[in-house]
Amino acid sequence: MTGTRVVHAPPATRPLDIDVSGVDTPAYIVDLGALRRNLQILADVQAQAGCKVLLALKGFAMWSLFPVIGEYLSGIAASSVAEARLGREEMNKEVHAYAPAYSPAELAEILTLVDHVVFNSFSQWERLGEMVRAAPAVRAGMRVNPQHSEVEVPLYDPAAPGSRLGVPHAGFRPDLMDGLTGLHFHTLCELGADALQRTLAVFEDRFAREIARVEWVNFGGGHHITRPGYDLDLLVGLVSGFRARHGVDVYLEPGEAIALGTGVLVTSVLDLVHNDVDIALLDTSATAHMPDVLEMPYRPVIEGAGEPGEHAHTYRLGGLTCLAGDVIGDYSFPRRLQIGDQLVFRDMAHYTMVKNTTFNGVRLPSIAIHDPADRSIRVVRRFGYDDYKNRLS
Ligand SMILES: Cc1ncc(COP(=O)(O)O)c(C=O)c1O
């Protein structure tokens, strides 16, 4: 990667044993075995800590797997009508919604789909709260901002100064709590239980009076629970302790932790050119198929490849769009790349399918499921011209 951007290390994940030879590329392939391993860890947290874990659809919304996910988790967390509806239609367990703002029309639809709805401000609650009171089955909460930062990248720090996300304590309106049964905070991103511990200490201190008035607290997402080395005992202790101290129900709504390390993006080399450096053009795109590579930014792991110079042959890997910076990075390989070679990008299940675009009309990667029981790969979705055309008019 170039320029002054700080490039983050990708989260540590284990390689997947998927035979990708013969796969029609590009394709995201999610491994059922790795997914079930993550889900079991999360189910154990639910059982041991006595909390509920929801899948945040913004991170992973591969709905063909919702029946599997629903075997382990308590439901989904949505950020829009579309996500709430997908969760209701395809999993039909608990559906929770939070958005930085709702239009009255969107909220009306959300209220037909959800169990919990969380507001981002007292001004929205004052304006729209009547609609919630008219939907007695729906419980309302308020997102608060503990103003304690743990995330180093400002783009991903909801607690940064001037943040629009959540009510800071100075702006909290205890006089408007009638009808609010819960609180929500979300301040983490790819972080450990130690970050939650520090955040909880601040949250409990600042919002002690408010916590005493509610029945449930949602600790948001960003908990990297399924990462190797995550301190599960600390998480269980923090959640159990909080529940015992305050007598409230606790929800966690991670997205990434469900799909962490569960899927790959398989691509092919389409061309090899030279301009000062050797360049390989792939049938994928950083900006269209793995946008966090440019946004975070981070350097994804490619199976069998190393840092530039680590192996004999180094290439700059570029994508199919016109964006000059549509470059994944410089990687080295033990042997020369050939046109038609497949490259396998690790950990490409979360924040990829949900964020990808058809910029330049580039075809979206297919979506497939690998079953380790029989080593089969089942393509559940292939994209084409209609998907591009139907987004436009
Ligand atoms: C309110 C809220 N909940 C949950 C999540 C899921 O976070 P993650 O996928 O990092 O666990 C996010 C992510 O931005 C969020 O904003």
The ligand as an SDF file (V2000), in Angstrom:
LIG
                    3D

 16 16  0  0  0  0  0  0  0  0999 V2000
  -24.6600   -0.2070   16.6650 C   0  0  0  0  0  0  0  0  0  0  0  0
  -23.7860   -1.3050   16.1650 C   0  0  0  0  0  0  0  0  0  0  0  0
  -23.9910   -2.5570   16.6240 N   0  0  0  0  0  0  0  0  0  0  0  0
  -23.2350   -3.6000   16.2040 C   0  0  0  0  0  0  0  0  0  0  0  0
  -22.2140   -3.4150   15.2850 C   0  0  0  0  0  0  0  0  0  0  0  0
  -21.4220   -4.6120   14.8340 C   0  0  0  0  0  0  0  0  0  0  0  0
  -20.0610   -4.4410   15.0770 O   0  0  0  0  0  0  0  0  0  0  0  0
  -18.9960   -5.5860   14.7730 P   0  0  0  0  0  0  0  0  0  0  0  0
  -19.2990   -6.1560   13.4420 O   0  0  0  0  0  0  0  0  0  0  0  0
  -17.6990   -4.8530   14.7950 O   0  0  0  0  0  0  0  0  0  0  0  0
  -19.1060   -6.5810   15.8700 O   0  0  0  0  0  0  0  0  0  0  0  0
  -21.9560   -2.1220   14.7930 C   0  0  0  0  0  0  0  0  0  0  0  0
  -20.8740   -1.8940   13.8260 C   0  0  0  0  0  0  0  0  0  0  0  0
  -20.5910   -0.8300   13.3850 O   0  0  0  0  0  0  0  0  0  0  0  0
  -22.7690   -1.0460   15.2370 C   0  0  0  0  0  0  0  0  0  0  0  0
  -22.5760    0.2020   14.7820 O   0  0  0  0  0  0  0  0  0  0  0  0
  1  2  1  0
  2  3  1  0
  2 15  2  0
  3  4  2  0
  4  5  1  0
  5  6  1  0
  5 12  2  0
  6  7  1  0
  7  8  1  0
  8  9  2  0
  8 10  1  0
  8 11  1  0
 12 13  1  0
 12 15  1  0
 13 14  2  0
 15 16  1  0
M  END
$$$$
